[in-house]
Structure formats: structure tokens, C-alpha cells
Amino acid sequence: MVSVVERELRDRLLARLPVDPEILRARLHSIAASDPEAAPAAIAEALGAELAEAWGCELGPERSSQRVVGSALAAGAREAWLWVMGERTWRHTAEGLAGRAARRAEAAASSG
């Protein structure tokens, strides 16, 4: 069950959603086409930087926000891959990642 705090954080993250990063997606698609084994790490690194920058102020200190975004990307790696390959929209992918980030941020706050 999604808590009110988690839902509110997810909504704040989505309000700060970067515009569809088409150039980034094209670059990552090129990497995936030429080196599929290296692509997952490249996707995680590039999207992690993009989302940590956009969402950092909502997720806490820089180190904490990077950890939360990294964990959300690890859990949503398949969705990120499908976005890179053109089989998911940016909005759909970002909504899933925002939900994962909100869950992880709430869990970290309650355990810390």
C-alpha cells in the first residue's frame, strides 16, 4: 500500500521531471546498439545523474539523493532499458522511477 507521504513525494518528484531527454536517449540507444553489455551501466549512470540533479532537493542531501536514485534505477532497470529502446514513453518510465525513489526515500527516512 502506498502511504500518503510516499504519494506526495512521488508527485513532487514528477513535478520536477526533466523534459523528455531525447538527446540522452539517442546517445544511450547508440551505446545499446553498439555494446549491449555496457549499456545497462551507461543507462544507470546517465539517468542517475539526470534524475539526481532534478530530484535532489526533494530527496535530501546529495549523497542520499544519489543513493536513492541509484537504487530506484537498479530496481527499474528493465523500464529504463525499454525507454532507451523506444518501447516506453519517458513519462511512463519516469513515473515508475519516481515511485521507486519515493518508496526508498521514505524507507531510508524511517530507518535512519
TIRO-2110 file (N, C-alpha, C; in Angstrom, 1 decimal):
// TIRO-2110
0.8, -1.2, 0.0, N, 1, A
0.0, 0.0, 0.0, CA, 1, A
0.9, 1.2, 0.0, C, 1, A
0.5, 2.2, -0.8, N, 2, A
1.3, 3.5, -0.9, CA, 2, A
0.8, 4.4, 0.2, C, 2, A
1.8, 4.9, 1.0, N, 3, A
1.5, 5.8, 2.0, CA, 3, A
1.2, 7.2, 1.5, C, 3, A
0.6, 8.1, 2.3, N, 4, A
0.4, 9.4, 1.8, CA, 4, A
1.7, 10.2, 1.6, C, 4, A
2.6, 10.0, 2.5, N, 5, A
3.9, 10.6, 2.4, CA, 5, A
4.6, 10.2, 1.1, C, 5, A
4.6, 8.9, 0.8, N, 6, A
5.2, 8.4, -0.4, CA, 6, A
4.5, 9.0, -1.7, C, 6, A
3.2, 9.0, -1.7, N, 7, A
2.4, 9.6, -2.8, CA, 7, A
2.8, 11.0, -3.0, C, 7, A
2.8, 11.8, -1.9, N, 8, A
3.1, 13.2, -2.0, CA, 8, A
4.6, 13.4, -2.5, C, 8, A
5.5, 12.6, -2.1, N, 9, A
6.9, 12.8, -2.6, CA, 9, A
6.9, 12.4, -4.0, C, 9, A
6.3, 11.3, -4.4, N, 10, A
6.3, 10.9, -5.9, CA, 10, A
5.7, 12.1, -6.7, C, 10, A
4.6, 12.7, -6.2, N, 11, A
4.0, 13.8, -7.0, CA, 11, A
5.0, 15.0, -7.1, C, 11, A
5.7, 15.3, -6.0, N, 12, A
6.7, 16.4, -6.1, CA, 12, A
7.8, 16.0, -7.0, C, 12, A
8.3, 14.8, -7.0, N, 13, A
9.3, 14.3, -8.0, CA, 13, A
8.8, 14.5, -9.4, C, 13, A
7.6, 14.1, -9.7, N, 14, A
7.1, 14.2, -11.0, CA, 14, A
6.9, 15.6, -11.5, C, 14, A
6.6, 16.5, -10.5, N, 15, A
6.5, 17.9, -10.8, CA, 15, A
7.9, 18.5, -11.3, C, 15, A
9.0, 17.9, -10.9, N, 16, A
10.3, 18.3, -11.2, CA, 16, A
10.9, 17.4, -12.3, C, 16, A
10.1, 16.7, -13.0, N, 17, A
10.5, 15.8, -14.0, CA, 17, A
11.2, 16.5, -15.2, C, 17, A
12.4, 16.1, -15.5, N, 18, A
13.1, 16.7, -16.7, CA, 18, A
12.2, 16.5, -17.9, C, 18, A
12.3, 17.4, -18.8, N, 19, A
11.6, 17.2, -20.1, CA, 19, A
12.2, 16.0, -20.8, C, 19, A
11.5, 15.3, -21.6, N, 20, A
12.0, 14.1, -22.2, CA, 20, A
13.4, 14.3, -22.8, C, 20, A
14.3, 13.7, -22.2, N, 21, A
15.7, 13.8, -22.6, CA, 21, A
16.0, 13.0, -23.9, C, 21, A
15.5, 13.5, -25.0, N, 22, A
15.6, 12.8, -26.3, CA, 22, A
17.1, 12.7, -26.8, C, 22, A
17.9, 13.7, -26.5, N, 23, A
19.3, 13.6, -26.9, CA, 23, A
20.0, 12.5, -26.1, C, 23, A
19.7, 12.5, -24.8, N, 24, A
20.3, 11.5, -23.9, CA, 24, A
19.8, 10.1, -24.3, C, 24, A
18.6, 9.9, -24.6, N, 25, A
18.0, 8.7, -25.1, CA, 25, A
18.7, 8.2, -26.4, C, 25, A
18.9, 9.1, -27.3, N, 26, A
19.5, 8.7, -28.6, CA, 26, A
21.0, 8.3, -28.3, C, 26, A
21.7, 9.0, -27.4, N, 27, A
23.1, 8.6, -27.1, CA, 27, A
23.1, 7.2, -26.5, C, 27, A
22.2, 7.0, -25.5, N, 28, A
22.1, 5.7, -24.8, CA, 28, A
21.7, 4.6, -25.8, C, 28, A
20.8, 4.9, -26.7, N, 29, A
20.4, 3.9, -27.7, CA, 29, A
21.5, 3.5, -28.6, C, 29, A
22.4, 4.5, -29.0, N, 30, A
23.5, 4.2, -29.7, CA, 30, A
24.5, 3.3, -29.0, C, 30, A
24.7, 3.5, -27.7, N, 31, A
25.5, 2.7, -26.9, CA, 31, A
25.0, 1.2, -26.8, C, 31, A
23.6, 1.2, -26.6, N, 32, A
23.0, -0.2, -26.5, CA, 32, A
23.1, -0.9, -27.8, C, 32, A
23.1, -0.2, -29.0, N, 33, A
23.2, -0.9, -30.3, CA, 33, A
24.6, -1.4, -30.5, C, 33, A
25.6, -0.6, -30.1, N, 34, A
27.0, -1.0, -30.4, CA, 34, A
27.6, -1.9, -29.3, C, 34, A
27.1, -1.7, -28.0, N, 35, A
27.7, -2.5, -26.9, CA, 35, A
26.7, -2.8, -25.9, C, 35, A
25.8, -3.8, -26.2, N, 36, A
24.7, -4.1, -25.3, CA, 36, A
25.1, -4.4, -23.8, C, 36, A
26.3, -5.0, -23.7, N, 37, A
26.8, -5.4, -22.3, CA, 37, A
27.1, -4.1, -21.5, C, 37, A
27.6, -3.1, -22.1, N, 38, A
27.9, -1.9, -21.4, CA, 38, A
26.7, -0.9, -21.2, C, 38, A
25.7, -1.2, -22.0, N, 39, A
24.5, -0.3, -22.0, CA, 39, A
23.9, -0.1, -20.6, C, 39, A
23.6, -1.2, -19.8, N, 40, A
22.9, -1.0, -18.6, CA, 40, A
23.7, -0.1, -17.6, C, 40, A
25.0, -0.2, -17.5, N, 41, A
25.8, 0.7, -16.7, CA, 41, A
25.7, 2.1, -17.2, C, 41, A
25.8, 2.3, -18.5, N, 42, A
25.7, 3.6, -19.1, CA, 42, A
24.3, 4.3, -18.8, C, 42, A
23.3, 3.5, -19.0, N, 43, A
21.9, 4.0, -18.7, CA, 43, A
21.8, 4.4, -17.2, C, 43, A
22.2, 3.6, -16.3, N, 44, A
22.1, 3.9, -14.9, CA, 44, A
22.9, 5.1, -14.6, C, 44, A
24.1, 5.3, -15.1, N, 45, A
24.9, 6.4, -14.8, CA, 45, A
24.3, 7.7, -15.4, C, 45, A
23.9, 7.7, -16.6, N, 46, A
23.4, 8.9, -17.3, CA, 46, A
22.0, 9.3, -16.7, C, 46, A
21.1, 8.3, -16.5, N, 47, A
19.8, 8.7, -16.0, CA, 47, A
20.0, 9.0, -14.5, C, 47, A
20.9, 8.4, -13.8, N, 48, A
21.1, 8.7, -12.4, CA, 48, A
21.5, 10.1, -12.2, C, 48, A
22.4, 10.6, -13.0, N, 49, A
22.9, 12.0, -13.0, CA, 49, A
21.8, 12.9, -13.3, C, 49, A
21.0, 12.6, -14.3, N, 50, A
19.9, 13.5, -14.7, CA, 50, A
18.8, 13.6, -13.6, C, 50, A
18.4, 12.5, -13.1, N, 51, A
17.4, 12.5, -12.1, CA, 51, A
17.9, 13.0, -10.7, C, 51, A
19.1, 12.7, -10.3, N, 52, A
19.6, 13.2, -9.1, CA, 52, A
19.7, 14.7, -9.1, C, 52, A
20.0, 15.3, -10.2, N, 53, A
20.1, 16.7, -10.4, CA, 53, A
18.7, 17.3, -10.3, C, 53, A
17.7, 16.7, -10.9, N, 54, A
16.3, 17.2, -11.0, CA, 54, A
15.6, 17.0, -9.6, C, 54, A
15.9, 15.9, -9.0, N, 55, A
15.1, 15.5, -7.8, CA, 55, A
15.9, 15.6, -6.5, C, 55, A
17.1, 16.0, -6.6, N, 56, A
18.0, 16.1, -5.4, CA, 56, A
17.4, 16.9, -4.2, C, 56, A
16.8, 18.1, -4.6, N, 57, A
16.3, 18.9, -3.5, CA, 57, A
15.1, 18.3, -2.8, C, 57, A
14.4, 17.3, -3.4, N, 58, A
13.3, 16.6, -2.8, CA, 58, A
13.7, 15.4, -2.0, C, 58, A
14.9, 14.9, -2.4, N, 59, A
15.3, 13.6, -1.8, CA, 59, A
16.4, 13.8, -0.7, C, 59, A
16.8, 15.0, -0.4, N, 60, A
17.7, 15.2, 0.7, CA, 60, A
19.1, 15.5, 0.2, C, 60, A
20.1, 15.4, 1.1, N, 61, A
21.5, 15.7, 0.8, CA, 61, A
21.9, 14.9, -0.5, C, 61, A
22.9, 15.5, -1.1, N, 62, A
23.4, 15.0, -2.4, CA, 62, A
23.7, 13.5, -2.4, C, 62, A
24.5, 13.1, -1.4, N, 63, A
24.8, 11.6, -1.3, CA, 63, A
23.6, 10.7, -1.1, C, 63, A
22.7, 11.2, -0.3, N, 64, A
21.5, 10.4, 0.0, CA, 64, A
20.6, 10.4, -1.3, C, 64, A
20.5, 11.5, -2.0, N, 65, A
19.6, 11.5, -3.2, CA, 65, A
20.2, 10.6, -4.3, C, 65, A
21.6, 10.6, -4.4, N, 66, A
22.2, 9.8, -5.4, CA, 66, A
22.0, 8.3, -5.1, C, 66, A
22.0, 8.0, -3.8, N, 67, A
21.8, 6.6, -3.4, CA, 67, A
20.4, 6.2, -3.7, C, 67, A
19.4, 7.0, -3.4, N, 68, A
18.0, 6.7, -3.6, CA, 68, A
17.7, 6.6, -5.1, C, 68, A
18.2, 7.5, -5.9, N, 69, A
18.0, 7.4, -7.3, CA, 69, A
18.7, 6.2, -7.9, C, 69, A
19.9, 5.9, -7.5, N, 70, A
20.6, 4.7, -7.9, CA, 70, A
19.9, 3.4, -7.6, C, 70, A
19.3, 3.4, -6.4, N, 71, A
18.6, 2.2, -6.0, CA, 71, A
17.3, 2.1, -6.9, C, 71, A
16.6, 3.2, -7.1, N, 72, A
15.4, 3.2, -7.9, CA, 72, A
15.7, 2.7, -9.3, C, 72, A
16.8, 3.2, -9.9, N, 73, A
17.2, 2.8, -11.2, CA, 73, A
17.6, 1.3, -11.3, C, 73, A
18.3, 0.8, -10.3, N, 74, A
18.6, -0.6, -10.2, CA, 74, A
17.3, -1.4, -10.3, C, 74, A
16.3, -1.0, -9.5, N, 75, A
15.0, -1.8, -9.5, CA, 75, A
14.2, -1.6, -10.8, C, 75, A
14.4, -0.4, -11.4, N, 76, A
13.7, -0.1, -12.6, CA, 76, A
14.5, -0.2, -13.9, C, 76, A
15.6, -1.0, -13.8, N, 77, A
16.5, -1.2, -15.0, CA, 77, A
15.8, -1.6, -16.3, C, 77, A
14.8, -2.5, -16.1, N, 78, A
14.1, -3.0, -17.3, CA, 78, A
13.3, -1.9, -18.0, C, 78, A
12.6, -1.1, -17.1, N, 79, A
11.8, 0.0, -17.7, CA, 79, A
12.7, 1.0, -18.3, C, 79, A
13.9, 1.3, -17.7, N, 80, A
14.8, 2.3, -18.3, CA, 80, A
15.3, 1.7, -19.7, C, 80, A
15.6, 0.4, -19.7, N, 81, A
16.1, -0.2, -21.0, CA, 81, A
15.0, 0.0, -22.0, C, 81, A
13.7, -0.3, -21.7, N, 82, A
12.7, -0.2, -22.6, CA, 82, A
12.5, 1.2, -23.1, C, 82, A
12.7, 2.2, -22.3, N, 83, A
12.6, 3.6, -22.7, CA, 83, A
13.7, 3.9, -23.7, C, 83, A
14.9, 3.4, -23.4, N, 84, A
16.1, 3.7, -24.3, CA, 84, A
15.8, 3.0, -25.7, C, 84, A
15.2, 1.8, -25.7, N, 85, A
14.9, 1.1, -26.9, CA, 85, A
13.6, 1.6, -27.6, C, 85, A
12.9, 2.6, -27.0, N, 86, A
11.8, 3.2, -27.7, CA, 86, A
10.5, 2.5, -27.4, C, 86, A
10.4, 1.6, -26.5, N, 87, A
9.2, 0.8, -26.2, CA, 87, A
8.4, 1.3, -25.0, C, 87, A
8.9, 2.4, -24.4, N, 88, A
8.2, 3.0, -23.3, CA, 88, A
8.3, 4.5, -23.5, C, 88, A
7.4, 5.2, -23.0, N, 89, A
7.5, 6.7, -23.1, CA, 89, A
8.3, 7.2, -21.9, C, 89, A
8.8, 8.4, -22.0, N, 90, A
9.6, 9.0, -20.9, CA, 90, A
8.7, 9.1, -19.7, C, 90, A
7.5, 9.6, -19.9, N, 91, A
6.6, 9.8, -18.8, CA, 91, A
6.3, 8.5, -18.0, C, 91, A
6.0, 7.4, -18.7, N, 92, A
5.8, 6.1, -18.1, CA, 92, A
7.0, 5.7, -17.3, C, 92, A
8.2, 5.8, -17.9, N, 93, A
9.4, 5.4, -17.2, CA, 93, A
9.7, 6.2, -16.0, C, 93, A
9.5, 7.5, -16.1, N, 94, A
9.8, 8.4, -15.0, CA, 94, A
8.8, 8.2, -13.9, C, 94, A
7.5, 7.9, -14.2, N, 95, A
6.6, 7.7, -13.1, CA, 95, A
7.0, 6.5, -12.3, C, 95, A
7.4, 5.4, -13.0, N, 96, A
7.9, 4.2, -12.3, CA, 96, A
9.1, 4.5, -11.4, C, 96, A
10.1, 5.3, -12.0, N, 97, A
11.3, 5.6, -11.2, CA, 97, A
11.0, 6.5, -10.0, C, 97, A
10.0, 7.5, -10.2, N, 98, A
9.7, 8.4, -9.2, CA, 98, A
9.0, 7.6, -8.0, C, 98, A
8.1, 6.7, -8.3, N, 99, A
7.5, 5.8, -7.3, CA, 99, A
8.6, 5.0, -6.5, C, 99, A
9.5, 4.4, -7.3, N, 100, A
10.6, 3.7, -6.6, CA, 100, A
11.4, 4.6, -5.7, C, 100, A
11.8, 5.7, -6.2, N, 101, A
12.6, 6.7, -5.4, CA, 101, A
11.8, 7.1, -4.2, C, 101, A
10.5, 7.4, -4.3, N, 102, A
9.8, 7.8, -3.2, CA, 102, A
9.7, 6.7, -2.1, C, 102, A
9.5, 5.5, -2.5, N, 103, A
9.5, 4.4, -1.6, CA, 103, A
10.8, 4.2, -0.8, C, 103, A
11.9, 4.3, -1.6, N, 104, A
13.2, 4.2, -1.0, CA, 104, A
13.6, 5.3, -0.1, C, 104, A
13.2, 6.5, -0.5, N, 105, A
13.4, 7.7, 0.4, CA, 105, A
12.6, 7.6, 1.7, C, 105, A
11.4, 7.2, 1.6, N, 106, A
10.6, 7.0, 2.8, CA, 106, A
11.1, 5.9, 3.7, C, 106, A
11.6, 4.8, 3.1, N, 107, A
12.2, 3.7, 3.9, CA, 107, A
13.4, 4.2, 4.6, C, 107, A
14.3, 5.0, 3.9, N, 108, A
15.5, 5.4, 4.4, CA, 108, A
15.2, 6.4, 5.6, C, 108, A
14.2, 7.3, 5.4, N, 109, A
13.9, 8.2, 6.4, CA, 109, A
13.4, 7.6, 7.7, C, 109, A
12.6, 6.5, 7.5, N, 110, A
12.0, 5.8, 8.7, CA, 110, A
13.0, 4.9, 9.4, C, 110, A
14.1, 4.5, 8.7, N, 111, A
15.0, 3.6, 9.3, CA, 111, A
16.2, 4.4, 9.9, C, 111, A
16.4, 5.6, 9.5, N, 112, A
17.5, 6.4, 9.8, CA, 112, A
17.3, 7.3, 11.0, C, 112, A
END
